[in-house]
Amino acid sequence: MTYAFLLMYAWQEGSCFAGQKKLAEEMGVSERQLQRYIYELRDTNYIAVERKDKRYNNTYVVLDRKKPFKLKRGKGKVVEKMA
C-alpha cells in the first residue's frame, strides 16, 4: 500500500518528497509503521531514499526494477545494483 501511495505522488517526476506525517495520515497508519514500510521498500530495492539536508524532507525515488540502478553511498561512492 505504501508503494502505491508513493507512486501516486511520484507519478510524473519519478520521485516525491511527501512528509511522513501527511503520508501516514492518508494511509491510516502511525508514522512509525510507515517508516517500517518505507525501510522494507528501500531494502527490497523498490525505492531509494535521499536526503540532501536534515532541514528537508526525504525524497523517495521510485526505482525501475527492470533496469540496473545506481545508489550513491557515502562520500560520492556509487554502487550499481541490478533489480
PATOR-672057 format. One record per residue: y negated, z negated, x of N, C-alpha, C in turn; residue number from 1. Coordinates in Angstrom, 1 decimal. Atoms other than C-alpha are relative to their C-alpha. Layout:
// PATOR-672057
lumtor n.v = Y&n.w = Z&n.u = X&ca.v = Y&ca.w = Z&ca.u = X&c.v = Y&c.w = Z&c.u = X&n = NUM .
...
This chain:
// PATOR-672057
lumtor n.v = 1.2&n.w = 0.0&n.u = 0.8&ca.v = 0.0&ca.w = 0.0&ca.u = 0.0&c.v = -1.3&c.w = 0.0&c.u = 0.9&n = 1 .
lumtor n.v = 1.2&n.w = 0.1&n.u = -0.9&ca.v = -2.4&ca.w = -0.8&ca.u = 2.9&c.v = -0.3&c.w = 1.4&c.u = 0.5&n = 2 .
lumtor n.v = 0.2&n.w = -1.4&n.u = -0.5&ca.v = -1.8&ca.w = 2.7&ca.u = 4.3&c.v = -0.6&c.w = 0.9&c.u = -1.0&n = 3 .
lumtor n.v = 0.6&n.w = -0.9&n.u = 1.1&ca.v = -2.7&ca.w = 4.3&ca.u = 1.0&c.v = -1.5&c.w = -0.3&c.u = -0.1&n = 4 .
lumtor n.v = 1.4&n.w = 0.4&n.u = 0.0&ca.v = -6.0&ca.w = 2.3&ca.u = 0.9&c.v = -0.7&c.w = 0.6&c.u = 1.2&n = 5 .
lumtor n.v = 0.6&n.w = -0.5&n.u = -1.2&ca.v = -6.8&ca.w = 3.3&ca.u = 4.5&c.v = -0.1&c.w = 1.5&c.u = -0.1&n = 6 .
lumtor n.v = 0.1&n.w = -1.4&n.u = 0.2&ca.v = -6.0&ca.w = 6.9&ca.u = 3.7&c.v = -1.1&c.w = 0.4&c.u = -1.0&n = 7 .
lumtor n.v = 1.0&n.w = -0.3&n.u = 1.0&ca.v = -8.3&ca.w = 6.8&ca.u = 0.7&c.v = -1.4&c.w = -0.1&c.u = 0.6&n = 8 .
lumtor n.v = 1.3&n.w = 0.2&n.u = -0.7&ca.v = -11.2&ca.w = 5.5&ca.u = 2.8&c.v = -0.2&c.w = 1.1&c.u = 1.1&n = 9 .
lumtor n.v = 0.2&n.w = -0.9&n.u = -1.1&ca.v = -10.5&ca.w = 7.8&ca.u = 5.7&c.v = 0.3&c.w = 1.5&c.u = -0.3&n = 10 .
lumtor n.v = -0.5&n.w = -1.3&n.u = 0.5&ca.v = -9.6&ca.w = 10.9&ca.u = 3.7&c.v = -0.6&c.w = 1.2&c.u = 0.8&n = 11 .
lumtor n.v = 0.7&n.w = -1.1&n.u = -0.6&ca.v = -12.2&ca.w = 13.3&ca.u = 5.2&c.v = -0.2&c.w = -0.1&c.u = 1.5&n = 12 .
lumtor n.v = 0.4&n.w = 0.2&n.u = -1.4&ca.v = -13.0&ca.w = 11.7&ca.u = 8.5&c.v = 1.2&c.w = -0.3&c.u = 0.9&n = 13 .
lumtor n.v = -1.1&n.w = 0.4&n.u = -0.8&ca.v = -9.6&ca.w = 10.6&ca.u = 9.7&c.v = 0.0&c.w = -1.4&c.u = 0.5&n = 14 .
lumtor n.v = 0.1&n.w = 1.4&n.u = -0.4&ca.v = -10.9&ca.w = 7.1&ca.u = 10.3&c.v = -1.0&c.w = -0.7&c.u = -1.0&n = 15 .
lumtor n.v = 0.9&n.w = 0.7&n.u = 0.9&ca.v = -12.7&ca.w = 4.4&ca.u = 8.4&c.v = -0.3&c.w = -1.4&c.u = 0.6&n = 16 .
lumtor n.v = 0.4&n.w = 1.3&n.u = -0.5&ca.v = -14.4&ca.w = 1.1&ca.u = 9.1&c.v = -0.2&c.w = -1.0&c.u = -1.2&n = 17 .
lumtor n.v = 0.1&n.w = 1.0&n.u = 1.1&ca.v = -13.7&ca.w = -0.9&ca.u = 5.9&c.v = 0.1&c.w = -1.4&c.u = 0.5&n = 18 .
lumtor n.v = -0.1&n.w = 1.4&n.u = -0.4&ca.v = -14.3&ca.w = -4.6&ca.u = 6.2&c.v = 1.3&c.w = -0.6&c.u = -0.6&n = 19 .
lumtor n.v = -1.3&n.w = 0.6&n.u = 0.4&ca.v = -11.1&ca.w = -6.7&ca.u = 5.9&c.v = -0.2&c.w = -0.8&c.u = -1.3&n = 20 .
lumtor n.v = 0.2&n.w = 0.8&n.u = 1.2&ca.v = -12.6&ca.w = -8.9&ca.u = 3.2&c.v = -0.1&c.w = 0.9&c.u = -1.2&n = 21 .
lumtor n.v = 0.1&n.w = -0.9&n.u = 1.2&ca.v = -13.5&ca.w = -6.0&ca.u = 0.9&c.v = 1.4&c.w = 0.7&c.u = -0.2&n = 22 .
lumtor n.v = -1.3&n.w = -0.7&n.u = 0.1&ca.v = -10.2&ca.w = -4.2&ca.u = 1.6&c.v = 1.0&c.w = -1.0&c.u = -0.7&n = 23 .
lumtor n.v = -0.9&n.w = 1.0&n.u = 0.6&ca.v = -8.2&ca.w = -7.4&ca.u = 0.8&c.v = -0.3&c.w = -0.3&c.u = -1.4&n = 24 .
lumtor n.v = 0.3&n.w = 0.2&n.u = 1.4&ca.v = -10.1&ca.w = -8.0&ca.u = -2.4&c.v = 0.4&c.w = 1.2&c.u = -0.9&n = 25 .
lumtor n.v = -0.4&n.w = -1.2&n.u = 0.8&ca.v = -9.5&ca.w = -4.4&ca.u = -3.6&c.v = 1.5&c.w = 0.1&c.u = -0.1&n = 26 .
lumtor n.v = -1.4&n.w = 0.0&n.u = 0.1&ca.v = -5.8&ca.w = -4.8&ca.u = -2.8&c.v = 0.6&c.w = -1.2&c.u = -0.7&n = 27 .
lumtor n.v = -0.5&n.w = 1.2&n.u = 0.7&ca.v = -5.5&ca.w = -8.2&ca.u = -4.4&c.v = 0.9&c.w = -0.9&c.u = 0.9&n = 28 .
lumtor n.v = -0.7&n.w = 0.8&n.u = -1.0&ca.v = -4.2&ca.w = -9.9&ca.u = -1.2&c.v = -1.0&c.w = -0.9&c.u = 0.8&n = 29 .
lumtor n.v = 0.8&n.w = 0.8&n.u = -0.9&ca.v = -5.5&ca.w = -12.5&ca.u = 1.2&c.v = -0.4&c.w = 0.8&c.u = 1.2&n = 30 .
lumtor n.v = 0.3&n.w = -0.6&n.u = -1.2&ca.v = -7.3&ca.w = -11.5&ca.u = 4.3&c.v = 1.1&c.w = -0.1&c.u = 1.1&n = 31 .
lumtor n.v = -1.1&n.w = 0.2&n.u = -1.0&ca.v = -4.5&ca.w = -13.0&ca.u = 6.4&c.v = 1.1&c.w = 1.0&c.u = -0.2&n = 32 .
lumtor n.v = -1.1&n.w = -0.9&n.u = 0.3&ca.v = -1.9&ca.w = -11.0&ca.u = 4.6&c.v = -0.4&c.w = 1.5&c.u = 0.3&n = 33 .
lumtor n.v = 0.5&n.w = -1.3&n.u = -0.4&ca.v = -4.0&ca.w = -7.8&ca.u = 5.0&c.v = 0.1&c.w = 0.2&c.u = 1.5&n = 34 .
lumtor n.v = -0.1&n.w = -0.1&n.u = -1.5&ca.v = -4.1&ca.w = -8.5&ca.u = 8.8&c.v = 1.4&c.w = 0.2&c.u = 0.4&n = 35 .
lumtor n.v = -1.5&n.w = -0.2&n.u = -0.3&ca.v = -0.3&ca.w = -8.7&ca.u = 8.8&c.v = 0.4&c.w = 1.4&c.u = -0.2&n = 36 .
lumtor n.v = -0.3&n.w = -1.3&n.u = 0.3&ca.v = -0.1&ca.w = -5.4&ca.u = 7.1&c.v = -0.6&c.w = 1.0&c.u = 1.0&n = 37 .
lumtor n.v = 0.7&n.w = -0.9&n.u = -1.0&ca.v = -2.6&ca.w = -3.8&ca.u = 9.5&c.v = 0.7&c.w = 0.0&c.u = 1.3&n = 38 .
lumtor n.v = -0.7&n.w = 0.1&n.u = -1.3&ca.v = -0.7&ca.w = -5.1&ca.u = 12.5&c.v = 1.3&c.w = 0.8&c.u = -0.1&n = 39 .
lumtor n.v = -1.2&n.w = -0.7&n.u = 0.2&ca.v = 2.5&ca.w = -3.7&ca.u = 11.1&c.v = -0.2&c.w = 1.5&c.u = 0.1&n = 40 .
lumtor n.v = 0.3&n.w = -1.4&n.u = -0.1&ca.v = 0.9&ca.w = -0.3&ca.u = 10.6&c.v = -0.3&c.w = 0.5&c.u = 1.4&n = 41 .
lumtor n.v = 0.3&n.w = -0.3&n.u = -1.4&ca.v = -0.5&ca.w = -0.4&ca.u = 14.1&c.v = 1.2&c.w = 0.0&c.u = 0.9&n = 42 .
lumtor n.v = -1.2&n.w = 0.1&n.u = -0.9&ca.v = 2.8&ca.w = -1.5&ca.u = 15.7&c.v = 1.0&c.w = 1.1&c.u = -0.3&n = 43 .
lumtor n.v = -0.9&n.w = -1.1&n.u = 0.3&ca.v = 4.7&ca.w = 1.4&ca.u = 13.9&c.v = -0.7&c.w = 1.3&c.u = 0.1&n = 44 .
lumtor n.v = 0.8&n.w = -1.2&n.u = -0.3&ca.v = 2.0&ca.w = 3.9&ca.u = 15.0&c.v = -0.4&c.w = 0.9&c.u = -1.2&n = 45 .
lumtor n.v = 0.6&n.w = -0.7&n.u = 1.1&ca.v = 0.7&ca.w = 4.8&ca.u = 11.6&c.v = -1.5&c.w = 0.0&c.u = 0.1&n = 46 .
lumtor n.v = 1.4&n.w = 0.1&n.u = -0.2&ca.v = -2.8&ca.w = 3.7&ca.u = 12.5&c.v = -0.3&c.w = -0.5&c.u = 1.4&n = 47 .
lumtor n.v = 0.5&n.w = 0.7&n.u = -1.2&ca.v = -4.8&ca.w = 2.8&ca.u = 15.6&c.v = -1.2&c.w = -0.8&c.u = -0.4&n = 48 .
lumtor n.v = 1.1&n.w = 0.9&n.u = 0.3&ca.v = -7.3&ca.w = 0.0&ca.u = 15.5&c.v = -1.0&c.w = 0.0&c.u = 1.2&n = 49 .
lumtor n.v = 1.0&n.w = 0.0&n.u = -1.1&ca.v = -10.5&ca.w = 0.4&ca.u = 17.6&c.v = -1.2&c.w = -0.9&c.u = -0.4&n = 50 .
lumtor n.v = 1.2&n.w = 0.8&n.u = 0.3&ca.v = -13.4&ca.w = -1.9&ca.u = 18.0&c.v = -0.9&c.w = 0.2&c.u = 1.2&n = 51 .
lumtor n.v = 0.9&n.w = -0.3&n.u = -1.0&ca.v = -16.4&ca.w = -0.9&ca.u = 20.0&c.v = -0.7&c.w = -1.2&c.u = 0.5&n = 52 .
lumtor n.v = 0.7&n.w = 1.1&n.u = -0.4&ca.v = -18.1&ca.w = -4.2&ca.u = 20.0&c.v = 0.3&c.w = -1.1&c.u = -1.0&n = 53 .
lumtor n.v = -0.4&n.w = 1.1&n.u = 0.9&ca.v = -17.4&ca.w = -7.7&ca.u = 18.5&c.v = -1.0&c.w = -0.1&c.u = -1.2&n = 54 .
lumtor n.v = 0.9&n.w = 0.1&n.u = 1.1&ca.v = -20.5&ca.w = -7.3&ca.u = 16.3&c.v = 0.3&c.w = 1.0&c.u = -1.2&n = 55 .
lumtor n.v = -0.3&n.w = -1.0&n.u = 1.0&ca.v = -19.0&ca.w = -4.4&ca.u = 14.4&c.v = 1.4&c.w = -0.1&c.u = -0.6&n = 56 .
lumtor n.v = -1.4&n.w = 0.0&n.u = 0.6&ca.v = -16.0&ca.w = -3.9&ca.u = 12.0&c.v = 0.9&c.w = 0.8&c.u = 0.9&n = 57 .
lumtor n.v = -1.0&n.w = -0.9&n.u = -0.6&ca.v = -12.8&ca.w = -2.5&ca.u = 13.3&c.v = -0.1&c.w = 1.4&c.u = -0.6&n = 58 .
lumtor n.v = -0.1&n.w = -1.3&n.u = 0.6&ca.v = -12.4&ca.w = 1.2&ca.u = 12.9&c.v = 1.5&c.w = 0.3&c.u = 0.0&n = 59 .
lumtor n.v = -1.4&n.w = -0.3&n.u = 0.2&ca.v = -9.0&ca.w = 2.3&ca.u = 11.5&c.v = 0.2&c.w = 1.5&c.u = 0.1&n = 60 .
lumtor n.v = -0.2&n.w = -1.5&n.u = -0.2&ca.v = -7.8&ca.w = 5.7&ca.u = 12.7&c.v = 1.4&c.w = 0.3&c.u = -0.5&n = 61 .
lumtor n.v = -1.2&n.w = -0.4&n.u = 0.6&ca.v = -5.1&ca.w = 7.3&ca.u = 10.6&c.v = 0.6&c.w = 1.0&c.u = 1.0&n = 62 .
lumtor n.v = -0.7&n.w = -0.9&n.u = -1.0&ca.v = -2.6&ca.w = 8.9&ca.u = 13.1&c.v = 0.9&c.w = 1.0&c.u = -0.7&n = 63 .
lumtor n.v = -0.9&n.w = -1.0&n.u = 0.5&ca.v = -0.8&ca.w = 12.1&ca.u = 12.5&c.v = 1.3&c.w = -0.2&c.u = 0.7&n = 64 .
lumtor n.v = -1.3&n.w = 0.4&n.u = -0.5&ca.v = 2.8&ca.w = 11.1&ca.u = 13.0&c.v = 0.8&c.w = 1.3&c.u = 0.5&n = 65 .
lumtor n.v = -0.8&n.w = -1.2&n.u = -0.4&ca.v = 3.9&ca.w = 14.8&ca.u = 13.6&c.v = -0.4&c.w = 0.4&c.u = 1.4&n = 66 .
lumtor n.v = 0.5&n.w = -0.5&n.u = -1.3&ca.v = 1.8&ca.w = 15.2&ca.u = 16.8&c.v = 0.0&c.w = -1.2&c.u = 1.0&n = 67 .
lumtor n.v = 0.2&n.w = 1.1&n.u = -0.9&ca.v = 1.6&ca.w = 13.2&ca.u = 20.0&c.v = -1.4&c.w = -0.5&c.u = -0.1&n = 68 .
lumtor n.v = 1.4&n.w = 0.5&n.u = 0.1&ca.v = -1.4&ca.w = 10.9&ca.u = 20.1&c.v = -0.3&c.w = -0.8&c.u = 1.3&n = 69 .
lumtor n.v = 0.4&n.w = 0.7&n.u = -1.1&ca.v = -3.3&ca.w = 9.1&ca.u = 22.8&c.v = -0.7&c.w = -1.3&c.u = -0.4&n = 70 .
lumtor n.v = 0.7&n.w = 1.2&n.u = 0.2&ca.v = -4.3&ca.w = 5.5&ca.u = 22.8&c.v = -0.7&c.w = -0.5&c.u = 1.2&n = 71 .
lumtor n.v = 0.7&n.w = 0.6&n.u = -1.2&ca.v = -6.9&ca.w = 4.0&ca.u = 25.1&c.v = 0.3&c.w = -1.4&c.u = 0.1&n = 72 .
lumtor n.v = -0.3&n.w = 1.4&n.u = -0.2&ca.v = -5.9&ca.w = 0.8&ca.u = 26.6&c.v = -0.7&c.w = -0.5&c.u = 1.2&n = 73 .
lumtor n.v = 0.7&n.w = 0.7&n.u = -1.1&ca.v = -7.9&ca.w = -1.5&ca.u = 28.8&c.v = -1.1&c.w = 0.8&c.u = 0.6&n = 74 .
lumtor n.v = 1.1&n.w = -0.6&n.u = -0.7&ca.v = -10.3&ca.w = 0.0&ca.u = 31.3&c.v = 0.2&c.w = 1.5&c.u = 0.2&n = 75 .
lumtor n.v = 0.0&n.w = -1.4&n.u = -0.1&ca.v = -10.2&ca.w = 3.6&ca.u = 30.4&c.v = 1.4&c.w = 0.6&c.u = 0.1&n = 76 .
lumtor n.v = -1.4&n.w = -0.5&n.u = -0.1&ca.v = -6.4&ca.w = 3.9&ca.u = 30.7&c.v = 0.4&c.w = 0.7&c.u = -1.3&n = 77 .
lumtor n.v = -0.5&n.w = -0.7&n.u = 1.2&ca.v = -4.9&ca.w = 6.4&ca.u = 28.3&c.v = 1.5&c.w = 0.1&c.u = 0.0&n = 78 .
lumtor n.v = -1.4&n.w = 0.0&n.u = 0.1&ca.v = -1.4&ca.w = 6.1&ca.u = 27.1&c.v = 0.4&c.w = 1.0&c.u = -1.0&n = 79 .
lumtor n.v = -0.3&n.w = -1.0&n.u = 1.0&ca.v = 0.2&ca.w = 9.1&ca.u = 25.4&c.v = 1.4&c.w = -0.4&c.u = -0.6&n = 80 .
lumtor n.v = -1.2&n.w = 0.3&n.u = 0.7&ca.v = 2.9&ca.w = 8.5&ca.u = 22.8&c.v = 0.4&c.w = 1.1&c.u = -0.9&n = 81 .
lumtor n.v = -0.5&n.w = -1.0&n.u = 1.0&ca.v = 5.0&ca.w = 10.7&ca.u = 20.6&c.v = 0.4&c.w = -0.8&c.u = -1.3&n = 82 .
lumtor n.v = -0.3&n.w = 0.7&n.u = 1.3&ca.v = 5.1&ca.w = 9.6&ca.u = 16.9&c.v = 1.4&c.w = 0.3&c.u = -0.4&n = 83 .
